Amino acid sequence: MNKDYLSTIKTTVTEILDSIPDGVTLVAAAKTRLPDEVKAAITGGIKVIGYNYIQEAERLRPAINEPVQWHMIGHLQRNKVKKAVKLFDMIETIDSVELAQEVNKQCIAKDKIMPVLIEINSGKESNKTGVLPEKAESLTKQISSLSNLRVQGIMTMGPRFGNPEDARPYFKKTRSLFEQIKKSKIHGVEMRYLSMGMSNTYKIAIEEGANIVRIGTLLFGERFS
Ligand SMILES: *Cc1c(COP(=O)(O)O)cnc(C)c1O
């Protein structure tokens, strides 16, 4: 793989890490990327890799020996939960009681505790995954008692716009939902993480309170597959 390209990834990661506030975690959204690209990002300072697909993560994980954290950021199918529990340190995309119960069951089998985020469909888009904002608090309550899950915050994609500013109202709404759930002090729930913002919107998301941003294209270039 082209050396200049790999060093560009490293430099870009370092620049972004320098530009974001302390306390904001940059997740490298690594779908379709090769081990060398992901390693270059880690050399630049990436500590968390985000994956969308189980199959890809299964292929990549053995190739990456650096001590990084792995987050599931894609939609998780129930029949893939067993593998997901083995592969990931956090699942950012819990959006139903059934999925949470399955994750809990597989965690019990592996004697593992899984930190999770609730995925919010902040744009209420019919073709998108995530729980509707008005149902987020009750979902959090329902899964808060599952023994091997730890709800630690919420995540959203939000609608895609040509103009990143158009995403701001959705980030604002997700932030206030985050605060609302935090205030309700659900037993066992610790609202620490607000994961929102991608390549074109991460700055706005940070302004609106995000402390996890998930960036792919800006680090690795356009995706061709
Ligand atoms: C791909 C992806 C991102 C990153 O998107 P970019 O626009 O490439 O930065 C963030 N979050 C999720 C869930 C993704 O699938």
The ligand as an SDF file (V2000), in Angstrom:
LIG
                    3D

 15 15  0  0  0  0  0  0  0  0999 V2000
  -19.4560    5.2340    8.4660 C   0  0  0  0  0  0  0  0  0  0  0  0
  -19.9490    5.6660    9.7830 C   0  0  0  0  0  0  0  0  0  0  0  0
  -19.4490    6.8190   10.3960 C   0  0  0  0  0  0  0  0  0  0  0  0
  -18.4220    7.7150    9.7520 C   0  0  0  0  0  0  0  0  0  0  0  0
  -18.9360    8.3450    8.6300 O   0  0  0  0  0  0  0  0  0  0  0  0
  -17.9810    9.2760    7.7380 P   0  0  0  0  0  0  0  0  0  0  0  0
  -18.9190   10.1750    7.0650 O   0  0  0  0  0  0  0  0  0  0  0  0
  -17.2580    8.3550    6.8120 O   0  0  0  0  0  0  0  0  0  0  0  0
  -17.0600    9.9670    8.6640 O   0  0  0  0  0  0  0  0  0  0  0  0
  -19.9240    7.1370   11.6670 C   0  0  0  0  0  0  0  0  0  0  0  0
  -20.8550    6.3930   12.2870 N   0  0  0  0  0  0  0  0  0  0  0  0
  -21.3500    5.2780   11.7310 C   0  0  0  0  0  0  0  0  0  0  0  0
  -22.3700    4.5020   12.4700 C   0  0  0  0  0  0  0  0  0  0  0  0
  -20.9300    4.8970   10.4610 C   0  0  0  0  0  0  0  0  0  0  0  0
  -21.4480    3.7960    9.9060 O   0  0  0  0  0  0  0  0  0  0  0  0
  1  2  1  0
  2  3  1  0
  2 14  2  0
  3  4  1  0
  3 10  2  0
  4  5  1  0
  5  6  1  0
  6  7  2  0
  6  8  1  0
  6  9  1  0
 10 11  1  0
 11 12  2  0
 12 13  1  0
 12 14  1  0
 14 15  1  0
M  END
$$$$
